[in-house]
Amino acid sequence: MVLHGFVFGHLVFTRSHLGKWAGKPHTILVWHWKDTGERVTLKSTRERRCPKCKKRATALGHDPCIANLPGVVAACCGHGVEEAYVMFSKPRRITIRGKFDR
């Protein structure tokens, strides 16, 4: 089975690799960039530009448009290909999804 998705606005897919889990052989799924076939890593994510705003991810791999918002545990602008979201940490986890216009 191959899964598809987006990372930082770029299409990715899974490829199975043989690995080990608890000392036993297992097949694991690893994300790869659709355009190059390379593995998705923090380094490769930082090297890519957002297809919408053309900015690069922060050093920690965060979305540059909305990185490090106070009280937010996760957020993504959608990069022009997905629905945007903001997940707040307090008083309880609340997620807002939709299209954010700039």
Chimera marker file (.cmm) of the C-alpha trace (Angstrom):
<marker_set name="trace">
<marker id="1" x="0.000" y="0.000" z="0.000" r="1" g="1" b="0" radius="0.5"/>
<marker id="2" x="1.263" y="3.463" z="-0.896" r="1" g="1" b="0" radius="0.5"/>
<marker id="3" x="0.092" y="6.510" z="1.044" r="1" g="1" b="0" radius="0.5"/>
<marker id="4" x="0.243" y="10.043" z="-0.351" r="1" g="1" b="0" radius="0.5"/>
<marker id="5" x="0.220" y="13.365" z="1.441" r="1" g="1" b="0" radius="0.5"/>
<marker id="6" x="1.891" y="16.740" z="1.657" r="1" g="1" b="0" radius="0.5"/>
<marker id="7" x="4.879" y="17.995" z="3.634" r="1" g="1" b="0" radius="0.5"/>
<marker id="8" x="5.444" y="21.752" z="3.560" r="1" g="1" b="0" radius="0.5"/>
<marker id="9" x="3.201" y="21.933" z="0.475" r="1" g="1" b="0" radius="0.5"/>
<marker id="10" x="5.072" y="19.281" z="-1.532" r="1" g="1" b="0" radius="0.5"/>
<marker id="11" x="3.626" y="15.916" z="-2.542" r="1" g="1" b="0" radius="0.5"/>
<marker id="12" x="5.091" y="12.922" z="-0.685" r="1" g="1" b="0" radius="0.5"/>
<marker id="13" x="4.491" y="9.171" z="-0.754" r="1" g="1" b="0" radius="0.5"/>
<marker id="14" x="5.440" y="6.175" z="1.345" r="1" g="1" b="0" radius="0.5"/>
<marker id="15" x="7.834" y="3.434" z="0.344" r="1" g="1" b="0" radius="0.5"/>
<marker id="16" x="8.296" y="0.275" z="2.370" r="1" g="1" b="0" radius="0.5"/>
<marker id="17" x="11.711" y="-0.517" z="3.826" r="1" g="1" b="0" radius="0.5"/>
<marker id="18" x="12.903" y="-3.489" z="5.821" r="1" g="1" b="0" radius="0.5"/>
<marker id="19" x="13.688" y="-2.488" z="9.383" r="1" g="1" b="0" radius="0.5"/>
<marker id="20" x="13.700" y="-3.924" z="12.893" r="1" g="1" b="0" radius="0.5"/>
<marker id="21" x="11.224" y="-3.475" z="15.713" r="1" g="1" b="0" radius="0.5"/>
<marker id="22" x="11.994" y="-4.991" z="19.110" r="1" g="1" b="0" radius="0.5"/>
<marker id="23" x="14.833" y="-6.928" z="17.484" r="1" g="1" b="0" radius="0.5"/>
<marker id="24" x="12.589" y="-8.572" z="14.866" r="1" g="1" b="0" radius="0.5"/>
<marker id="25" x="12.471" y="-7.793" z="11.132" r="1" g="1" b="0" radius="0.5"/>
<marker id="26" x="9.561" y="-5.558" z="10.158" r="1" g="1" b="0" radius="0.5"/>
<marker id="27" x="8.494" y="-3.660" z="7.082" r="1" g="1" b="0" radius="0.5"/>
<marker id="28" x="8.276" y="0.051" z="7.820" r="1" g="1" b="0" radius="0.5"/>
<marker id="29" x="6.824" y="2.850" z="5.702" r="1" g="1" b="0" radius="0.5"/>
<marker id="30" x="9.089" y="5.836" z="5.038" r="1" g="1" b="0" radius="0.5"/>
<marker id="31" x="7.991" y="9.135" z="3.469" r="1" g="1" b="0" radius="0.5"/>
<marker id="32" x="9.710" y="10.236" z="0.232" r="1" g="1" b="0" radius="0.5"/>
<marker id="33" x="9.436" y="13.387" z="-1.904" r="1" g="1" b="0" radius="0.5"/>
<marker id="34" x="7.358" y="12.631" z="-5.024" r="1" g="1" b="0" radius="0.5"/>
<marker id="35" x="9.484" y="14.808" z="-7.342" r="1" g="1" b="0" radius="0.5"/>
<marker id="36" x="12.923" y="13.465" z="-6.330" r="1" g="1" b="0" radius="0.5"/>
<marker id="37" x="12.249" y="10.138" z="-4.576" r="1" g="1" b="0" radius="0.5"/>
<marker id="38" x="14.531" y="11.201" z="-1.686" r="1" g="1" b="0" radius="0.5"/>
<marker id="39" x="13.583" y="10.484" z="1.922" r="1" g="1" b="0" radius="0.5"/>
<marker id="40" x="11.752" y="13.249" z="3.764" r="1" g="1" b="0" radius="0.5"/>
<marker id="41" x="13.997" y="14.499" z="6.562" r="1" g="1" b="0" radius="0.5"/>
<marker id="42" x="14.113" y="17.662" z="8.643" r="1" g="1" b="0" radius="0.5"/>
<marker id="43" x="17.116" y="18.785" z="6.573" r="1" g="1" b="0" radius="0.5"/>
<marker id="44" x="15.383" y="18.159" z="3.229" r="1" g="1" b="0" radius="0.5"/>
<marker id="45" x="12.235" y="19.932" z="4.482" r="1" g="1" b="0" radius="0.5"/>
<marker id="46" x="14.261" y="23.016" z="5.476" r="1" g="1" b="0" radius="0.5"/>
<marker id="47" x="15.829" y="23.111" z="2.001" r="1" g="1" b="0" radius="0.5"/>
<marker id="48" x="12.451" y="23.333" z="0.219" r="1" g="1" b="0" radius="0.5"/>
<marker id="49" x="10.478" y="26.500" z="-0.366" r="1" g="1" b="0" radius="0.5"/>
<marker id="50" x="6.760" y="26.839" z="0.284" r="1" g="1" b="0" radius="0.5"/>
<marker id="51" x="4.977" y="26.645" z="-3.093" r="1" g="1" b="0" radius="0.5"/>
<marker id="52" x="2.693" y="29.532" z="-2.040" r="1" g="1" b="0" radius="0.5"/>
<marker id="53" x="4.910" y="32.166" z="-0.337" r="1" g="1" b="0" radius="0.5"/>
<marker id="54" x="8.325" y="30.850" z="-1.526" r="1" g="1" b="0" radius="0.5"/>
<marker id="55" x="9.796" y="31.029" z="2.011" r="1" g="1" b="0" radius="0.5"/>
<marker id="56" x="11.841" y="28.210" z="3.555" r="1" g="1" b="0" radius="0.5"/>
<marker id="57" x="10.892" y="26.371" z="6.745" r="1" g="1" b="0" radius="0.5"/>
<marker id="58" x="12.518" y="27.559" z="9.974" r="1" g="1" b="0" radius="0.5"/>
<marker id="59" x="15.576" y="25.773" z="11.386" r="1" g="1" b="0" radius="0.5"/>
<marker id="60" x="13.194" y="23.592" z="13.417" r="1" g="1" b="0" radius="0.5"/>
<marker id="61" x="11.102" y="22.769" z="10.330" r="1" g="1" b="0" radius="0.5"/>
<marker id="62" x="8.221" y="25.086" z="11.273" r="1" g="1" b="0" radius="0.5"/>
<marker id="63" x="5.970" y="26.925" z="8.850" r="1" g="1" b="0" radius="0.5"/>
<marker id="64" x="7.713" y="30.340" z="8.385" r="1" g="1" b="0" radius="0.5"/>
<marker id="65" x="4.457" y="32.285" z="8.052" r="1" g="1" b="0" radius="0.5"/>
<marker id="66" x="3.044" y="31.284" z="11.433" r="1" g="1" b="0" radius="0.5"/>
<marker id="67" x="5.923" y="29.750" z="13.407" r="1" g="1" b="0" radius="0.5"/>
<marker id="68" x="6.103" y="29.935" z="17.201" r="1" g="1" b="0" radius="0.5"/>
<marker id="69" x="2.700" y="31.491" z="17.889" r="1" g="1" b="0" radius="0.5"/>
<marker id="70" x="2.017" y="31.845" z="21.633" r="1" g="1" b="0" radius="0.5"/>
<marker id="71" x="-0.323" y="29.148" z="23.012" r="1" g="1" b="0" radius="0.5"/>
<marker id="72" x="-0.168" y="27.135" z="19.783" r="1" g="1" b="0" radius="0.5"/>
<marker id="73" x="1.110" y="23.539" z="19.703" r="1" g="1" b="0" radius="0.5"/>
<marker id="74" x="0.751" y="23.004" z="15.919" r="1" g="1" b="0" radius="0.5"/>
<marker id="75" x="-0.116" y="25.169" z="12.909" r="1" g="1" b="0" radius="0.5"/>
<marker id="76" x="0.136" y="25.125" z="9.116" r="1" g="1" b="0" radius="0.5"/>
<marker id="77" x="-0.881" y="27.724" z="6.532" r="1" g="1" b="0" radius="0.5"/>
<marker id="78" x="-1.692" y="24.952" z="4.032" r="1" g="1" b="0" radius="0.5"/>
<marker id="79" x="0.961" y="26.141" z="1.548" r="1" g="1" b="0" radius="0.5"/>
<marker id="80" x="-1.708" y="26.611" z="-1.115" r="1" g="1" b="0" radius="0.5"/>
<marker id="81" x="-2.424" y="22.865" z="-1.410" r="1" g="1" b="0" radius="0.5"/>
<marker id="82" x="-4.072" y="21.855" z="1.879" r="1" g="1" b="0" radius="0.5"/>
<marker id="83" x="-6.515" y="23.202" z="4.418" r="1" g="1" b="0" radius="0.5"/>
<marker id="84" x="-4.806" y="25.423" z="6.991" r="1" g="1" b="0" radius="0.5"/>
<marker id="85" x="-5.086" y="24.738" z="10.731" r="1" g="1" b="0" radius="0.5"/>
<marker id="86" x="-4.130" y="26.097" z="14.145" r="1" g="1" b="0" radius="0.5"/>
<marker id="87" x="-4.162" y="23.860" z="17.250" r="1" g="1" b="0" radius="0.5"/>
<marker id="88" x="-4.216" y="25.683" z="20.594" r="1" g="1" b="0" radius="0.5"/>
<marker id="89" x="-2.959" y="24.092" z="23.816" r="1" g="1" b="0" radius="0.5"/>
<marker id="90" x="-5.076" y="25.820" z="26.497" r="1" g="1" b="0" radius="0.5"/>
<marker id="91" x="-7.563" y="25.671" z="28.091" r="1" g="1" b="0" radius="0.5"/>
<marker id="92" x="-8.074" y="22.497" z="26.077" r="1" g="1" b="0" radius="0.5"/>
<marker id="93" x="-6.872" y="21.439" z="22.668" r="1" g="1" b="0" radius="0.5"/>
<marker id="94" x="-8.923" y="23.302" z="20.088" r="1" g="1" b="0" radius="0.5"/>
<marker id="95" x="-8.224" y="23.025" z="16.366" r="1" g="1" b="0" radius="0.5"/>
<marker id="96" x="-9.401" y="25.598" z="13.843" r="1" g="1" b="0" radius="0.5"/>
<marker id="97" x="-9.327" y="24.545" z="10.200" r="1" g="1" b="0" radius="0.5"/>
<marker id="98" x="-10.095" y="26.471" z="7.047" r="1" g="1" b="0" radius="0.5"/>
<marker id="99" x="-8.712" y="28.714" z="4.371" r="1" g="1" b="0" radius="0.5"/>
<marker id="100" x="-6.599" y="31.548" z="5.719" r="1" g="1" b="0" radius="0.5"/>
<marker id="101" x="-6.183" y="34.449" z="3.321" r="1" g="1" b="0" radius="0.5"/>
<marker id="102" x="-3.175" y="36.716" z="3.542" r="1" g="1" b="0" radius="0.5"/>
<link id1="1" id2="2" r="1" g="1" b="0" radius="0.2"/>
<link id1="2" id2="3" r="1" g="1" b="0" radius="0.2"/>
<link id1="3" id2="4" r="1" g="1" b="0" radius="0.2"/>
<link id1="4" id2="5" r="1" g="1" b="0" radius="0.2"/>
<link id1="5" id2="6" r="1" g="1" b="0" radius="0.2"/>
<link id1="6" id2="7" r="1" g="1" b="0" radius="0.2"/>
<link id1="7" id2="8" r="1" g="1" b="0" radius="0.2"/>
<link id1="8" id2="9" r="1" g="1" b="0" radius="0.2"/>
<link id1="9" id2="10" r="1" g="1" b="0" radius="0.2"/>
<link id1="10" id2="11" r="1" g="1" b="0" radius="0.2"/>
<link id1="11" id2="12" r="1" g="1" b="0" radius="0.2"/>
<link id1="12" id2="13" r="1" g="1" b="0" radius="0.2"/>
<link id1="13" id2="14" r="1" g="1" b="0" radius="0.2"/>
<link id1="14" id2="15" r="1" g="1" b="0" radius="0.2"/>
<link id1="15" id2="16" r="1" g="1" b="0" radius="0.2"/>
<link id1="16" id2="17" r="1" g="1" b="0" radius="0.2"/>
<link id1="17" id2="18" r="1" g="1" b="0" radius="0.2"/>
<link id1="18" id2="19" r="1" g="1" b="0" radius="0.2"/>
<link id1="19" id2="20" r="1" g="1" b="0" radius="0.2"/>
<link id1="20" id2="21" r="1" g="1" b="0" radius="0.2"/>
<link id1="21" id2="22" r="1" g="1" b="0" radius="0.2"/>
<link id1="22" id2="23" r="1" g="1" b="0" radius="0.2"/>
<link id1="23" id2="24" r="1" g="1" b="0" radius="0.2"/>
<link id1="24" id2="25" r="1" g="1" b="0" radius="0.2"/>
<link id1="25" id2="26" r="1" g="1" b="0" radius="0.2"/>
<link id1="26" id2="27" r="1" g="1" b="0" radius="0.2"/>
<link id1="27" id2="28" r="1" g="1" b="0" radius="0.2"/>
<link id1="28" id2="29" r="1" g="1" b="0" radius="0.2"/>
<link id1="29" id2="30" r="1" g="1" b="0" radius="0.2"/>
<link id1="30" id2="31" r="1" g="1" b="0" radius="0.2"/>
<link id1="31" id2="32" r="1" g="1" b="0" radius="0.2"/>
<link id1="32" id2="33" r="1" g="1" b="0" radius="0.2"/>
<link id1="33" id2="34" r="1" g="1" b="0" radius="0.2"/>
<link id1="34" id2="35" r="1" g="1" b="0" radius="0.2"/>
<link id1="35" id2="36" r="1" g="1" b="0" radius="0.2"/>
<link id1="36" id2="37" r="1" g="1" b="0" radius="0.2"/>
<link id1="37" id2="38" r="1" g="1" b="0" radius="0.2"/>
<link id1="38" id2="39" r="1" g="1" b="0" radius="0.2"/>
<link id1="39" id2="40" r="1" g="1" b="0" radius="0.2"/>
<link id1="40" id2="41" r="1" g="1" b="0" radius="0.2"/>
<link id1="41" id2="42" r="1" g="1" b="0" radius="0.2"/>
<link id1="42" id2="43" r="1" g="1" b="0" radius="0.2"/>
<link id1="43" id2="44" r="1" g="1" b="0" radius="0.2"/>
<link id1="44" id2="45" r="1" g="1" b="0" radius="0.2"/>
<link id1="45" id2="46" r="1" g="1" b="0" radius="0.2"/>
<link id1="46" id2="47" r="1" g="1" b="0" radius="0.2"/>
<link id1="47" id2="48" r="1" g="1" b="0" radius="0.2"/>
<link id1="48" id2="49" r="1" g="1" b="0" radius="0.2"/>
<link id1="49" id2="50" r="1" g="1" b="0" radius="0.2"/>
<link id1="50" id2="51" r="1" g="1" b="0" radius="0.2"/>
<link id1="51" id2="52" r="1" g="1" b="0" radius="0.2"/>
<link id1="52" id2="53" r="1" g="1" b="0" radius="0.2"/>
<link id1="53" id2="54" r="1" g="1" b="0" radius="0.2"/>
<link id1="54" id2="55" r="1" g="1" b="0" radius="0.2"/>
<link id1="55" id2="56" r="1" g="1" b="0" radius="0.2"/>
<link id1="56" id2="57" r="1" g="1" b="0" radius="0.2"/>
<link id1="57" id2="58" r="1" g="1" b="0" radius="0.2"/>
<link id1="58" id2="59" r="1" g="1" b="0" radius="0.2"/>
<link id1="59" id2="60" r="1" g="1" b="0" radius="0.2"/>
<link id1="60" id2="61" r="1" g="1" b="0" radius="0.2"/>
<link id1="61" id2="62" r="1" g="1" b="0" radius="0.2"/>
<link id1="62" id2="63" r="1" g="1" b="0" radius="0.2"/>
<link id1="63" id2="64" r="1" g="1" b="0" radius="0.2"/>
<link id1="64" id2="65" r="1" g="1" b="0" radius="0.2"/>
<link id1="65" id2="66" r="1" g="1" b="0" radius="0.2"/>
<link id1="66" id2="67" r="1" g="1" b="0" radius="0.2"/>
<link id1="67" id2="68" r="1" g="1" b="0" radius="0.2"/>
<link id1="68" id2="69" r="1" g="1" b="0" radius="0.2"/>
<link id1="69" id2="70" r="1" g="1" b="0" radius="0.2"/>
<link id1="70" id2="71" r="1" g="1" b="0" radius="0.2"/>
<link id1="71" id2="72" r="1" g="1" b="0" radius="0.2"/>
<link id1="72" id2="73" r="1" g="1" b="0" radius="0.2"/>
<link id1="73" id2="74" r="1" g="1" b="0" radius="0.2"/>
<link id1="74" id2="75" r="1" g="1" b="0" radius="0.2"/>
<link id1="75" id2="76" r="1" g="1" b="0" radius="0.2"/>
<link id1="76" id2="77" r="1" g="1" b="0" radius="0.2"/>
<link id1="77" id2="78" r="1" g="1" b="0" radius="0.2"/>
<link id1="78" id2="79" r="1" g="1" b="0" radius="0.2"/>
<link id1="79" id2="80" r="1" g="1" b="0" radius="0.2"/>
<link id1="80" id2="81" r="1" g="1" b="0" radius="0.2"/>
<link id1="81" id2="82" r="1" g="1" b="0" radius="0.2"/>
<link id1="82" id2="83" r="1" g="1" b="0" radius="0.2"/>
<link id1="83" id2="84" r="1" g="1" b="0" radius="0.2"/>
<link id1="84" id2="85" r="1" g="1" b="0" radius="0.2"/>
<link id1="85" id2="86" r="1" g="1" b="0" radius="0.2"/>
<link id1="86" id2="87" r="1" g="1" b="0" radius="0.2"/>
<link id1="87" id2="88" r="1" g="1" b="0" radius="0.2"/>
<link id1="88" id2="89" r="1" g="1" b="0" radius="0.2"/>
<link id1="89" id2="90" r="1" g="1" b="0" radius="0.2"/>
<link id1="90" id2="91" r="1" g="1" b="0" radius="0.2"/>
<link id1="91" id2="92" r="1" g="1" b="0" radius="0.2"/>
<link id1="92" id2="93" r="1" g="1" b="0" radius="0.2"/>
<link id1="93" id2="94" r="1" g="1" b="0" radius="0.2"/>
<link id1="94" id2="95" r="1" g="1" b="0" radius="0.2"/>
<link id1="95" id2="96" r="1" g="1" b="0" radius="0.2"/>
<link id1="96" id2="97" r="1" g="1" b="0" radius="0.2"/>
<link id1="97" id2="98" r="1" g="1" b="0" radius="0.2"/>
<link id1="98" id2="99" r="1" g="1" b="0" radius="0.2"/>
<link id1="99" id2="100" r="1" g="1" b="0" radius="0.2"/>
<link id1="100" id2="101" r="1" g="1" b="0" radius="0.2"/>
<link id1="101" id2="102" r="1" g="1" b="0" radius="0.2"/>
</marker_set>
